[in-house]
C-alpha cells in the first residue's frame, strides 16, 4: 500500500473505531442507568425498562427524535388501555375474550409484516397479552400494571435520550449512521400468512395461561411473544438454534451474576456488575462478527433474568436458574412450533 493510500485509510479506520467506542460506551451507560433506576425505584414490571433501553441503544441508528420517542410512549399507552379494556370487560366471557385476543394478535403481527417497527409491536404484544391475564386475577393489579408499563416506557425513552446527549455521535458519524433496520414490507398474501403463523404460535400459550390463571410464569409468555417477532425464526432450525444459543449464553451469564449478588447483595455492586456486563456484551454486539446479534440477545436475557429475580415484586424463591429454565422452554417452544408450522403449512413469498 502506498503512503498516500495509507494516509487516506488511517482516518477512516480511526473514525470507525471512534464510532464503535461511542456506541459501546453509550450502550453501557444507558443500560446501567436503566438498571439502577428500575431496581432502585422497583415498580411493577420495572425489569422490562432496561430491556427496552438496550433494544433502542443496541441499534446503530442516530439519536431518535423527541417526537418519535413521545409517539412511542403514546402508542404503548393506547395498547395498555386496549389491554385493560379487554381484560376488564371481556375476561368474564372467556370465549369472547379469546376470540378478541386472537384478532388482536393477528392485527399486531400483520402490522409488523407491513413494516411497523418491531420494537413497538413487541411492547404492544406484551401489553395486550399480559394485562388481560392479570385482570383475570385482580382488576386492581391490572390497572396498576398498565399504568406502570406506560411509566416504564416513558422512563426508558428518557434514559435513551439522556444516553445520546451524554455520549453523542460525532457530527460526521451521526450523519453517516444508518437508520434503524426494519423488516421490509411483505407482499399482502405472504404477510397474511406470516401473521397467521405468528398468531398460531402465541395464541395457544396465551389461552393456556388464561385458562389456568398462572401469573408466576408469565415471563415465558413474554419471551415467546418477543421471539415470535424475530425474522430468523422463518429461516429454519439452524437460525432457531442461534436464538437458543444466544439466550443460553445470557442465561449462564445471569446465573453467574446472580450468584455473585447473593454473596454481595448490595445495590452498588448490582450497578457495577451491570456496567461490566454491558461493556463486555456491547463490545461483542458492536463488532463486525457474524455472531454480533447474539451478544445483544444474551445481554437482554441477562437483564430480564437479573431484574425479575432481584425485584421485590418477584418470588423470593424464584432463583436465576428457574428463570433460565423458563426462558429456555420459551425459546425451544417458539423455535419448534414455528418450524413445525412452516413444515405443515409451507408457503413461499411471491
C-alpha positions in Angstrom: 0.0 0.0 0.0 1.3 3.4 -0.9 1.9 6.2 1.6 -0.9 8.2 0.1 -3.4 5.3 0.4 -2.3 4.6 4.0 -2.8 8.2 4.9 -6.3 8.1 3.4 -7.3 4.9 5.1 -6.0 5.8 8.6 -8.6 8.5 9.4 -11.4 6.2 8.2 -10.1 3.4 10.5 -9.8 5.8 13.4 -13.3 7.1 12.7 -14.7 3.6 12.6 -13.1 2.8 15.9 -14.4 6.0 17.5 -17.9 5.3 16.3 -17.8 1.8 17.8 -16.4 3.0 21.1 -19.1 5.7 21.3 -21.8 3.1 20.8 -20.3 0.7 23.3 -20.0 3.4 26.0 -23.5 4.7 25.3 -24.9 1.2 25.4 -23.2 0.6 28.8 -24.2 4.0 30.2 -27.9 3.6 29.2 -28.3 0.0 30.3 -26.6 0.7 33.6 -28.6 3.8 34.3 -31.8 2.0 33.4 -31.0 -0.9 35.7 -30.1 1.4 38.5 -33.4 3.4 38.1 -35.5 0.3 37.7 -34.1 -1.6 40.6 -33.7 1.5 42.8 -37.4 2.6 42.5 -38.6 -1.0 41.9 -42.1 -0.5 40.5 -44.2 -3.3 39.0 -42.5 -4.8 35.9 -39.6 -2.4 36.3 -37.3 -5.1 34.9 -38.7 -4.5 31.5 -37.4 -1.0 31.3 -33.7 -1.9 30.9 -34.6 -4.4 28.2 -36.4 -1.6 26.3 -33.4 0.7 26.7 -30.9 -1.8 25.3 -33.3 -2.5 22.4 -33.1 1.1 21.5 -29.3 1.6 22.1 -28.4 -1.7 20.5 -29.2 -0.2 17.1 -26.6 1.8 15.2 -29.2 4.4 14.4 -28.5 8.0 15.4 -30.3 9.8 18.3 -34.0 9.4 17.9 -36.2 12.4 17.6 -38.2 13.6 20.6 -41.4 13.4 18.6 -40.7 9.7 17.8 -40.0 8.8 21.4 -43.1 10.6 22.6 -45.2 8.9 19.9 -43.7 5.5 21.1 -44.9 6.1 24.6 -48.4 7.3 23.5 -48.8 4.2 21.3 -47.8 2.0 24.3 -50.4 3.9 26.4 -53.1 3.1 23.8 -52.1 -0.6 23.7 -52.2 -0.7 27.5 -55.6 0.9 27.5 -56.9 -1.6 25.0 -55.4 -4.4 27.0 -57.0 -3.1 30.1 -60.4 -2.6 28.5 -60.3 -6.2 27.1 -59.3 -7.5 30.4 -61.9 -5.7 32.5 -64.8 -6.1 30.0 -64.3 -9.4 28.3 -62.4 -11.6 30.8 -65.8 -12.6 32.4 -66.7 -14.0 29.0 -63.9 -16.4 28.2 -65.0 -17.4 24.7 -65.5 -13.8 23.6 -62.2 -12.8 25.2 -60.2 -15.5 23.4 -61.8 -14.5 20.1 -60.9 -10.9 20.6 -57.4 -11.8 21.7 -56.8 -13.9 18.6 -57.9 -11.0 16.4 -55.7 -8.5 18.3 -52.7 -10.8 17.9 -53.3 -11.3 14.2 -53.6 -7.5 13.7 -50.3 -6.8 15.5 -48.4 -9.5 13.6 -50.0 -8.3 10.4 -48.9 -4.7 11.2 -45.3 -5.9 11.5 -45.4 -7.6 8.1 -46.5 -4.3 6.7 -43.4 -2.5 8.0 -44.4 -1.4 11.5 -41.3 -1.0 13.9 -40.6 -4.5 15.5 -39.8 -2.9 18.9 -43.1 -1.1 19.0 -45.0 -4.2 18.0 -43.2 -6.2 20.7 -44.3 -3.9 23.5 -47.8 -3.7 22.2 -47.9 -7.5 22.2 -46.8 -7.6 25.8 -49.5 -5.1 26.8 -52.4 -7.0 25.2 -51.2 -10.4 26.4 -50.1 -9.5 29.9 -52.8 -7.1 31.2 -55.9 -9.1 30.5 -54.4 -12.2 32.2 -53.6 -10.1 35.2 -57.1 -8.7 35.1 -58.5 -12.2 35.4 -56.6 -12.4 38.8 -57.3 -8.8 40.0 -58.7 -5.8 38.2 -56.8 -3.5 40.6 -53.5 -5.3 39.7 -54.2 -5.0 36.0 -54.8 -1.2 36.3 -51.6 -0.8 38.3 -49.5 -2.8 35.8 -50.9 -0.9 32.9 -50.0 2.4 34.5 -46.5 1.1 35.3 -46.0 -0.2 31.8 -46.7 3.3 30.4 -44.5 4.8 33.1 -41.7 2.3 32.4 -41.7 3.1 28.7 -41.5 6.8 29.4 -38.6 6.2 31.7 -36.9 4.1 29.1 -37.2 6.6 26.3 -36.0 9.4 28.7 -32.9 7.3 29.5 -32.3 6.6 25.8 -32.4 10.4 25.1 -30.1 11.1 28.0 -27.6 8.5 26.9 -27.4 10.0 23.4 -27.0 13.5 25.0 -24.2 12.4 27.3 -22.3 10.3 24.7 -23.3 11.8 21.3 -22.1 10.6 17.9 -19.6 12.8 16.2 -21.3 15.0 13.6 -19.8 13.2 10.6 -20.6 9.7 12.1 -24.1 10.7 13.0 -24.8 11.9 9.5 -23.4 8.6 8.1 -25.1 6.3 10.6 -27.7 4.0 9.1 -31.3 4.3 10.3 -32.7 1.6 12.5 -33.1 -1.6 10.5 -36.6 -2.6 9.8 -38.0 -5.6 8.1 -39.2 -4.9 4.6 -42.9 -4.9 4.0 -44.0 -8.3 2.6 -46.5 -9.0 -0.2 -50.1 -8.9 1.1 -50.6 -12.6 0.7 -47.4 -13.7 2.3 -47.8 -11.0 5.1 -51.2 -12.5 5.8 -49.6 -16.0 6.0 -46.9 -14.8 8.4 -49.4 -13.0 10.6 -51.4 -16.2 10.9 -48.2 -18.2 11.7 -47.3 -15.8 14.5 -50.8 -15.9 15.9 -50.8 -19.7 15.8 -47.6 -19.8 17.8 -48.6 -17.3 20.5 -52.3 -17.8 20.9 -52.3 -21.4 22.4 -49.8 -20.3 25.1 -51.8 -17.2 26.0 -55.0 -19.3 26.1 -53.3 -21.8 28.4 -52.1 -19.1 30.8 -55.6 -17.5 30.8 -57.3 -20.9 31.5 -55.0 -21.7 34.4 -54.7 -18.0 35.6 -51.0 -18.6 36.1 -49.1 -15.3 36.8 -45.9 -16.8 38.3 -44.5 -17.9 34.9 -45.7 -15.0 32.7 -42.1 -14.4 31.7 -42.5 -17.5 29.4 -45.4 -15.8 27.6 -43.5 -12.5 27.4 -40.5 -14.2 25.9 -42.5 -16.2 23.4 -44.1 -13.0 22.2 -40.7 -11.4 21.8 -39.1 -14.3 20.0 -42.1 -14.8 17.6 -41.3 -11.4 16.1 -37.7 -12.5 15.2 -37.3 -12.7 11.4 -34.7 -15.5 11.8 -37.4 -17.9 13.1 -38.6 -18.3 9.5 -35.1 -19.3 8.3 -35.3 -22.8 9.7 -33.9 -24.8 12.6 -30.3 -23.6 12.1 -31.3 -19.9 12.7 -33.5 -21.1 15.6 -30.6 -22.8 17.2 -28.7 -19.4 17.1 -31.6 -17.9 19.1 -31.4 -20.8 21.6 -27.6 -20.4 21.9 -27.8 -16.6 22.4 -30.4 -16.9 25.2 -28.4 -19.7 26.8 -25.4 -17.5 26.9 -27.4 -14.8 28.6 -28.9 -17.3 31.0 -25.5 -18.7 32.0 -24.1 -15.2 32.5 -27.2 -14.3 34.6 -26.6 -17.2 36.9 -23.0 -16.1 37.4 -24.1 -12.6 38.2 -26.9 -13.8 40.5 -24.5 -16.0 42.5 -22.2 -13.0 42.9 -25.1 -10.9 44.1 -26.0 -13.5 46.6 -22.5 -13.2 48.1 -22.5 -9.4 47.9 -26.2 -8.3 48.0 -25.6 -4.5 47.6 -27.2 -2.1 45.2 -23.9 -0.6 44.2 -22.5 -4.0 43.3 -25.5 -4.7 41.1 -24.9 -1.4 39.3 -21.2 -2.3 38.8 -21.9 -5.8 37.6 -24.4 -4.4 35.1 -21.8 -1.9 33.8 -19.2 -4.6 33.4 -21.6 -6.9 31.6 -22.8 -4.1 29.3 -19.2 -3.3 28.3 -18.4 -6.9 27.6 -21.6 -7.7 25.7 -21.6 -4.3 24.0 -18.1 -4.9 22.6 -19.4 -8.1 21.0 -22.6 -6.5 19.8 -20.9 -3.6 18.0 -18.3 -5.8 16.4 -18.1 -7.0 12.8 -18.5 -10.6 13.8 -21.4 -12.6 12.3 -22.3 -13.6 15.8 -22.7 -10.0 16.9 -26.6 -10.1 17.3 -26.2 -13.0 19.8 -24.4 -10.7 22.2 -27.3 -8.2 22.2 -29.8 -11.1 22.7 -27.7 -12.6 25.5 -27.5 -9.2 27.4 -31.2 -8.6 27.1 -31.8 -12.1 28.6 -29.3 -11.3 31.4 -31.1 -8.1 32.3 -34.5 -9.7 32.1 -33.5 -12.6 34.5 -31.5 -10.5 36.9 -34.2 -7.8 37.0 -37.0 -10.2 37.5 -35.2 -12.1 40.3 -33.9 -9.1 42.3 -37.1 -7.1 42.1 -39.1 -7.1 45.3 -42.3 -8.0 43.3 -40.8 -11.3 42.3 -40.9 -14.5 44.2 -38.1 -14.7 46.6 -37.6 -18.4 45.9 -37.6 -17.8 42.2 -33.9 -18.0 41.6 -32.0 -17.3 38.4 -31.8 -21.0 37.5 -35.6 -21.1 37.5 -35.8 -18.1 35.2 -33.2 -19.6 32.9 -35.2 -22.9 32.6 -38.4 -20.9 31.9 -36.7 -18.8 29.2 -35.1 -21.9 27.6 -38.6 -23.6 27.5 -39.9 -20.4 25.8 -37.2 -20.3 23.2 -37.4 -24.0 22.4 -41.2 -23.8 22.1 -41.0 -20.7 19.8 -38.4 -22.3 17.5 -40.0 -25.8 17.3 -43.6 -24.5 17.0 -42.7 -22.0 14.3 -40.7 -24.5 12.2 -43.3 -27.3 12.6 -46.0 -24.9 11.3 -43.7 -24.0 8.4 -43.3 -27.7 7.5 -47.0 -28.4 7.8 -48.2 -25.3 6.0 -45.4 -24.3 3.7 -45.7 -21.2 1.6 -43.0 -19.2 -0.2 -43.1 -15.5 -0.7 -44.1 -14.4 -4.1 
